[in-house]
Amino acid sequence: MFTLRKKTQEQPGGPHVVEWQPQADDLLRKSGNYTLDQIHEEFDREFKLNPDLEKLRVDPIADVYVTPVADRRYSVIWKLKGGSDRKVAVVSAVVPVRFAGEAEGVSLKQRVKNAVLLESGGRLKLDF
Amino acid sequence: MAKNSVHILFVHGVGQHSQLSSLLGAYQALRSDVRSTEVPHKFDDLLTKWELVEFNQVGPPPYLKLSTKFPDEPGPRYAYVYEANYADLSGIIRQNQPLDITYLFISFDLAVNLARQRLNKEIPQHAHLAIPAALGKHVQRLAEVFVAATVPVLGLPSLVFRNYTKTWVGAFVRFFEDVATFSMDPQGYPLIAKHFNKTARNIVYSPRFNRTAPPPTGDTFVVVAHSLGTVVAHNYLLAHWFDNGPEVPAGMLTFGSPIGLVCWMWRFLDFPRMEFDAKRAPTGNEYFVWDAAPEPAAVLRKIRWMNVINHLDPIATAFPTQYVNLSMGRLAIENSLEGGEVQHRYIRTGGMFSAGQAHTKYFVSREFSSILTAVTGLMPEEDPNTTKPSTERVAITHWREAGRHLLLYRWLLWALGVAALYGYFWFLVCSTGAEFPYIAMFPYLFPRLTVWTLSFFQKLFFGRPTKRSGATVLKQDLRTLDPSSFPYRVRLFFSPLVSFLFDWILRLSPKLIIGAGRILLSFLPTLILMVLPLWLSTSTPEFLTAIENAIDGGALKFAMLLALFALYTVMFAASEFMTCWRELLRKLELLK
């Protein structure tokens, strides 16, 4: 009669995907599930449309980036994987700060790591 | 790395503001979506990196202390949020000496008449004055709207529907009382200025404020002011800028600011040929109570000044950079401002029908809040090299849209006024039983004529010489044949007789007769306009019978007649206001 089908995650714009790591969601959940849904929706849509979205490279070696979301109030920290035809963004953390400008004596990489450490209460250490 | 603190002082505009209302109003607007009726959610917070660490209700002044959760990030380590609340003070000043709003508007109209006609005399020798004279003509029309609005237009609705309109009428009166207190009252102005000065000094000389070094090591002081508060803050800036002390704010954010209007009016009313001169000898007839700030001898500390204008805010002006300090040369001002100018930003919180609330709706705009957080350093500013497309509203779009909406507004109000007028005439025929042609409506179809007629009688009855514009000045400078000054001249002509009658009435019974007589006189123009078509189209016995029928028809019918006519006058006054507003924008070449 009726068949329940799992909703596919296909979005316009190509085969690019976003993987949200559980610790990123746990961190984001501090701001409420509504915030989590809004940021998921925005980042998924933007990345799938254009993997070269607005981003700052956190480290000159590692493929880790930060992208401002939610009117630039939050930053998504993600690692780029995959080839040119199928790019994957693995999100490792979302913090309620925008990494703008330059801080005296602290690299962006360190700032990002510190922010995640502070926001998670020392529970989440980024490994890059 | 975040080290210093930013101290943000919020300054409210006109009207009643309870203690902490500006402070908490601004704070809440930044931390929740005040448009939403739902209980605020964390997602609404614009200050995601800040947490409240202290609420000091004692002060002085009371403050909120915020601390950044991410001290590695650039920007201030702490933020202190204060308010300068002069509303109670201003309210008490006017409570102790209430102003008569009728005389306030008439004296303004009189002053505009004098200034305009003096300017007109100068045009043959100074051709460039033709533009301000043309602007003055529209300001005159606006003044007449206000003169007519006091009793002839708003009097009936505020009397008949006082249970519903008293709050609005109260706010209307308070608005102009506050403006008069700060700009004209030689006692009120210094009281408010000193109060503001003390508030600012309490901030910058408190142990919380690091004055040992300039920002970014030392602390930053930022003033965020609305409406009349921008004039108060501007006045404060001019009083302290030359000292180069910690009192000088590093940033000013003004919104809904009448600075353009006020500075222009100051030059228009108090300076011959509108030439600002800080060293001028006083004429003794100055309208404004302010002293002109002298030209600074030294280079001023650079400040950043941003001004935000909301769509259809009748008070907000994108004032020229010269108005920052009228005593200084253009180059000196440019050197005193970051970016060389006052940076104007345009926002839109509502559509065509938002004119009534546009002045008070800045904080519902998330765009405005973003500007505020950026200027104060609470959030990082937009990187100019960002790839994000700019959503900033540009001036040309803003003013063109305003011009279009004002035009539509004008005709819509006119149509509503005509509908109310038709309803009034129809109801008049029904309730009086009289027959008269609807062609009698014709002279009533022109808002300018309606407003002029109502203001004519107001000026005739109440347009006495004032302390600022004495009888000698009126006789000397007012033209008889100018339609706006004609009633004053008529009154001057009859003043010996009127004075005699007045003295006689005073001897009979001062307060009761004067009070009752004033109310009757105020309503007389409206009543004359109401019955004039009936009177002209019927014989005297028929007219009296018709009036009798109208009164016998009962209170409801009578109230209906009053309501319809009041609606007509309100709509036409508003339509005339929109026309003048649009004309002013057009003359300023903003609608091109």
Interface residues (C-beta under 8 A of the other chain):
Chain A: S31 G32 Y34 T35 Q38 E54 A70 D71 R72 R73 Y74 V95 P96 V97 R98 F99 A100 G101 E102 A103 E104 G105 V106 Q110 R111 N114 A115 L118 E119
Chain B: M1 H41 K42 F43 D45 L46 T48 K49 K69 F70 D72 E73 P74 G75 R366 S370 M379 P380 E381 E382 D383 T386 T387 K388
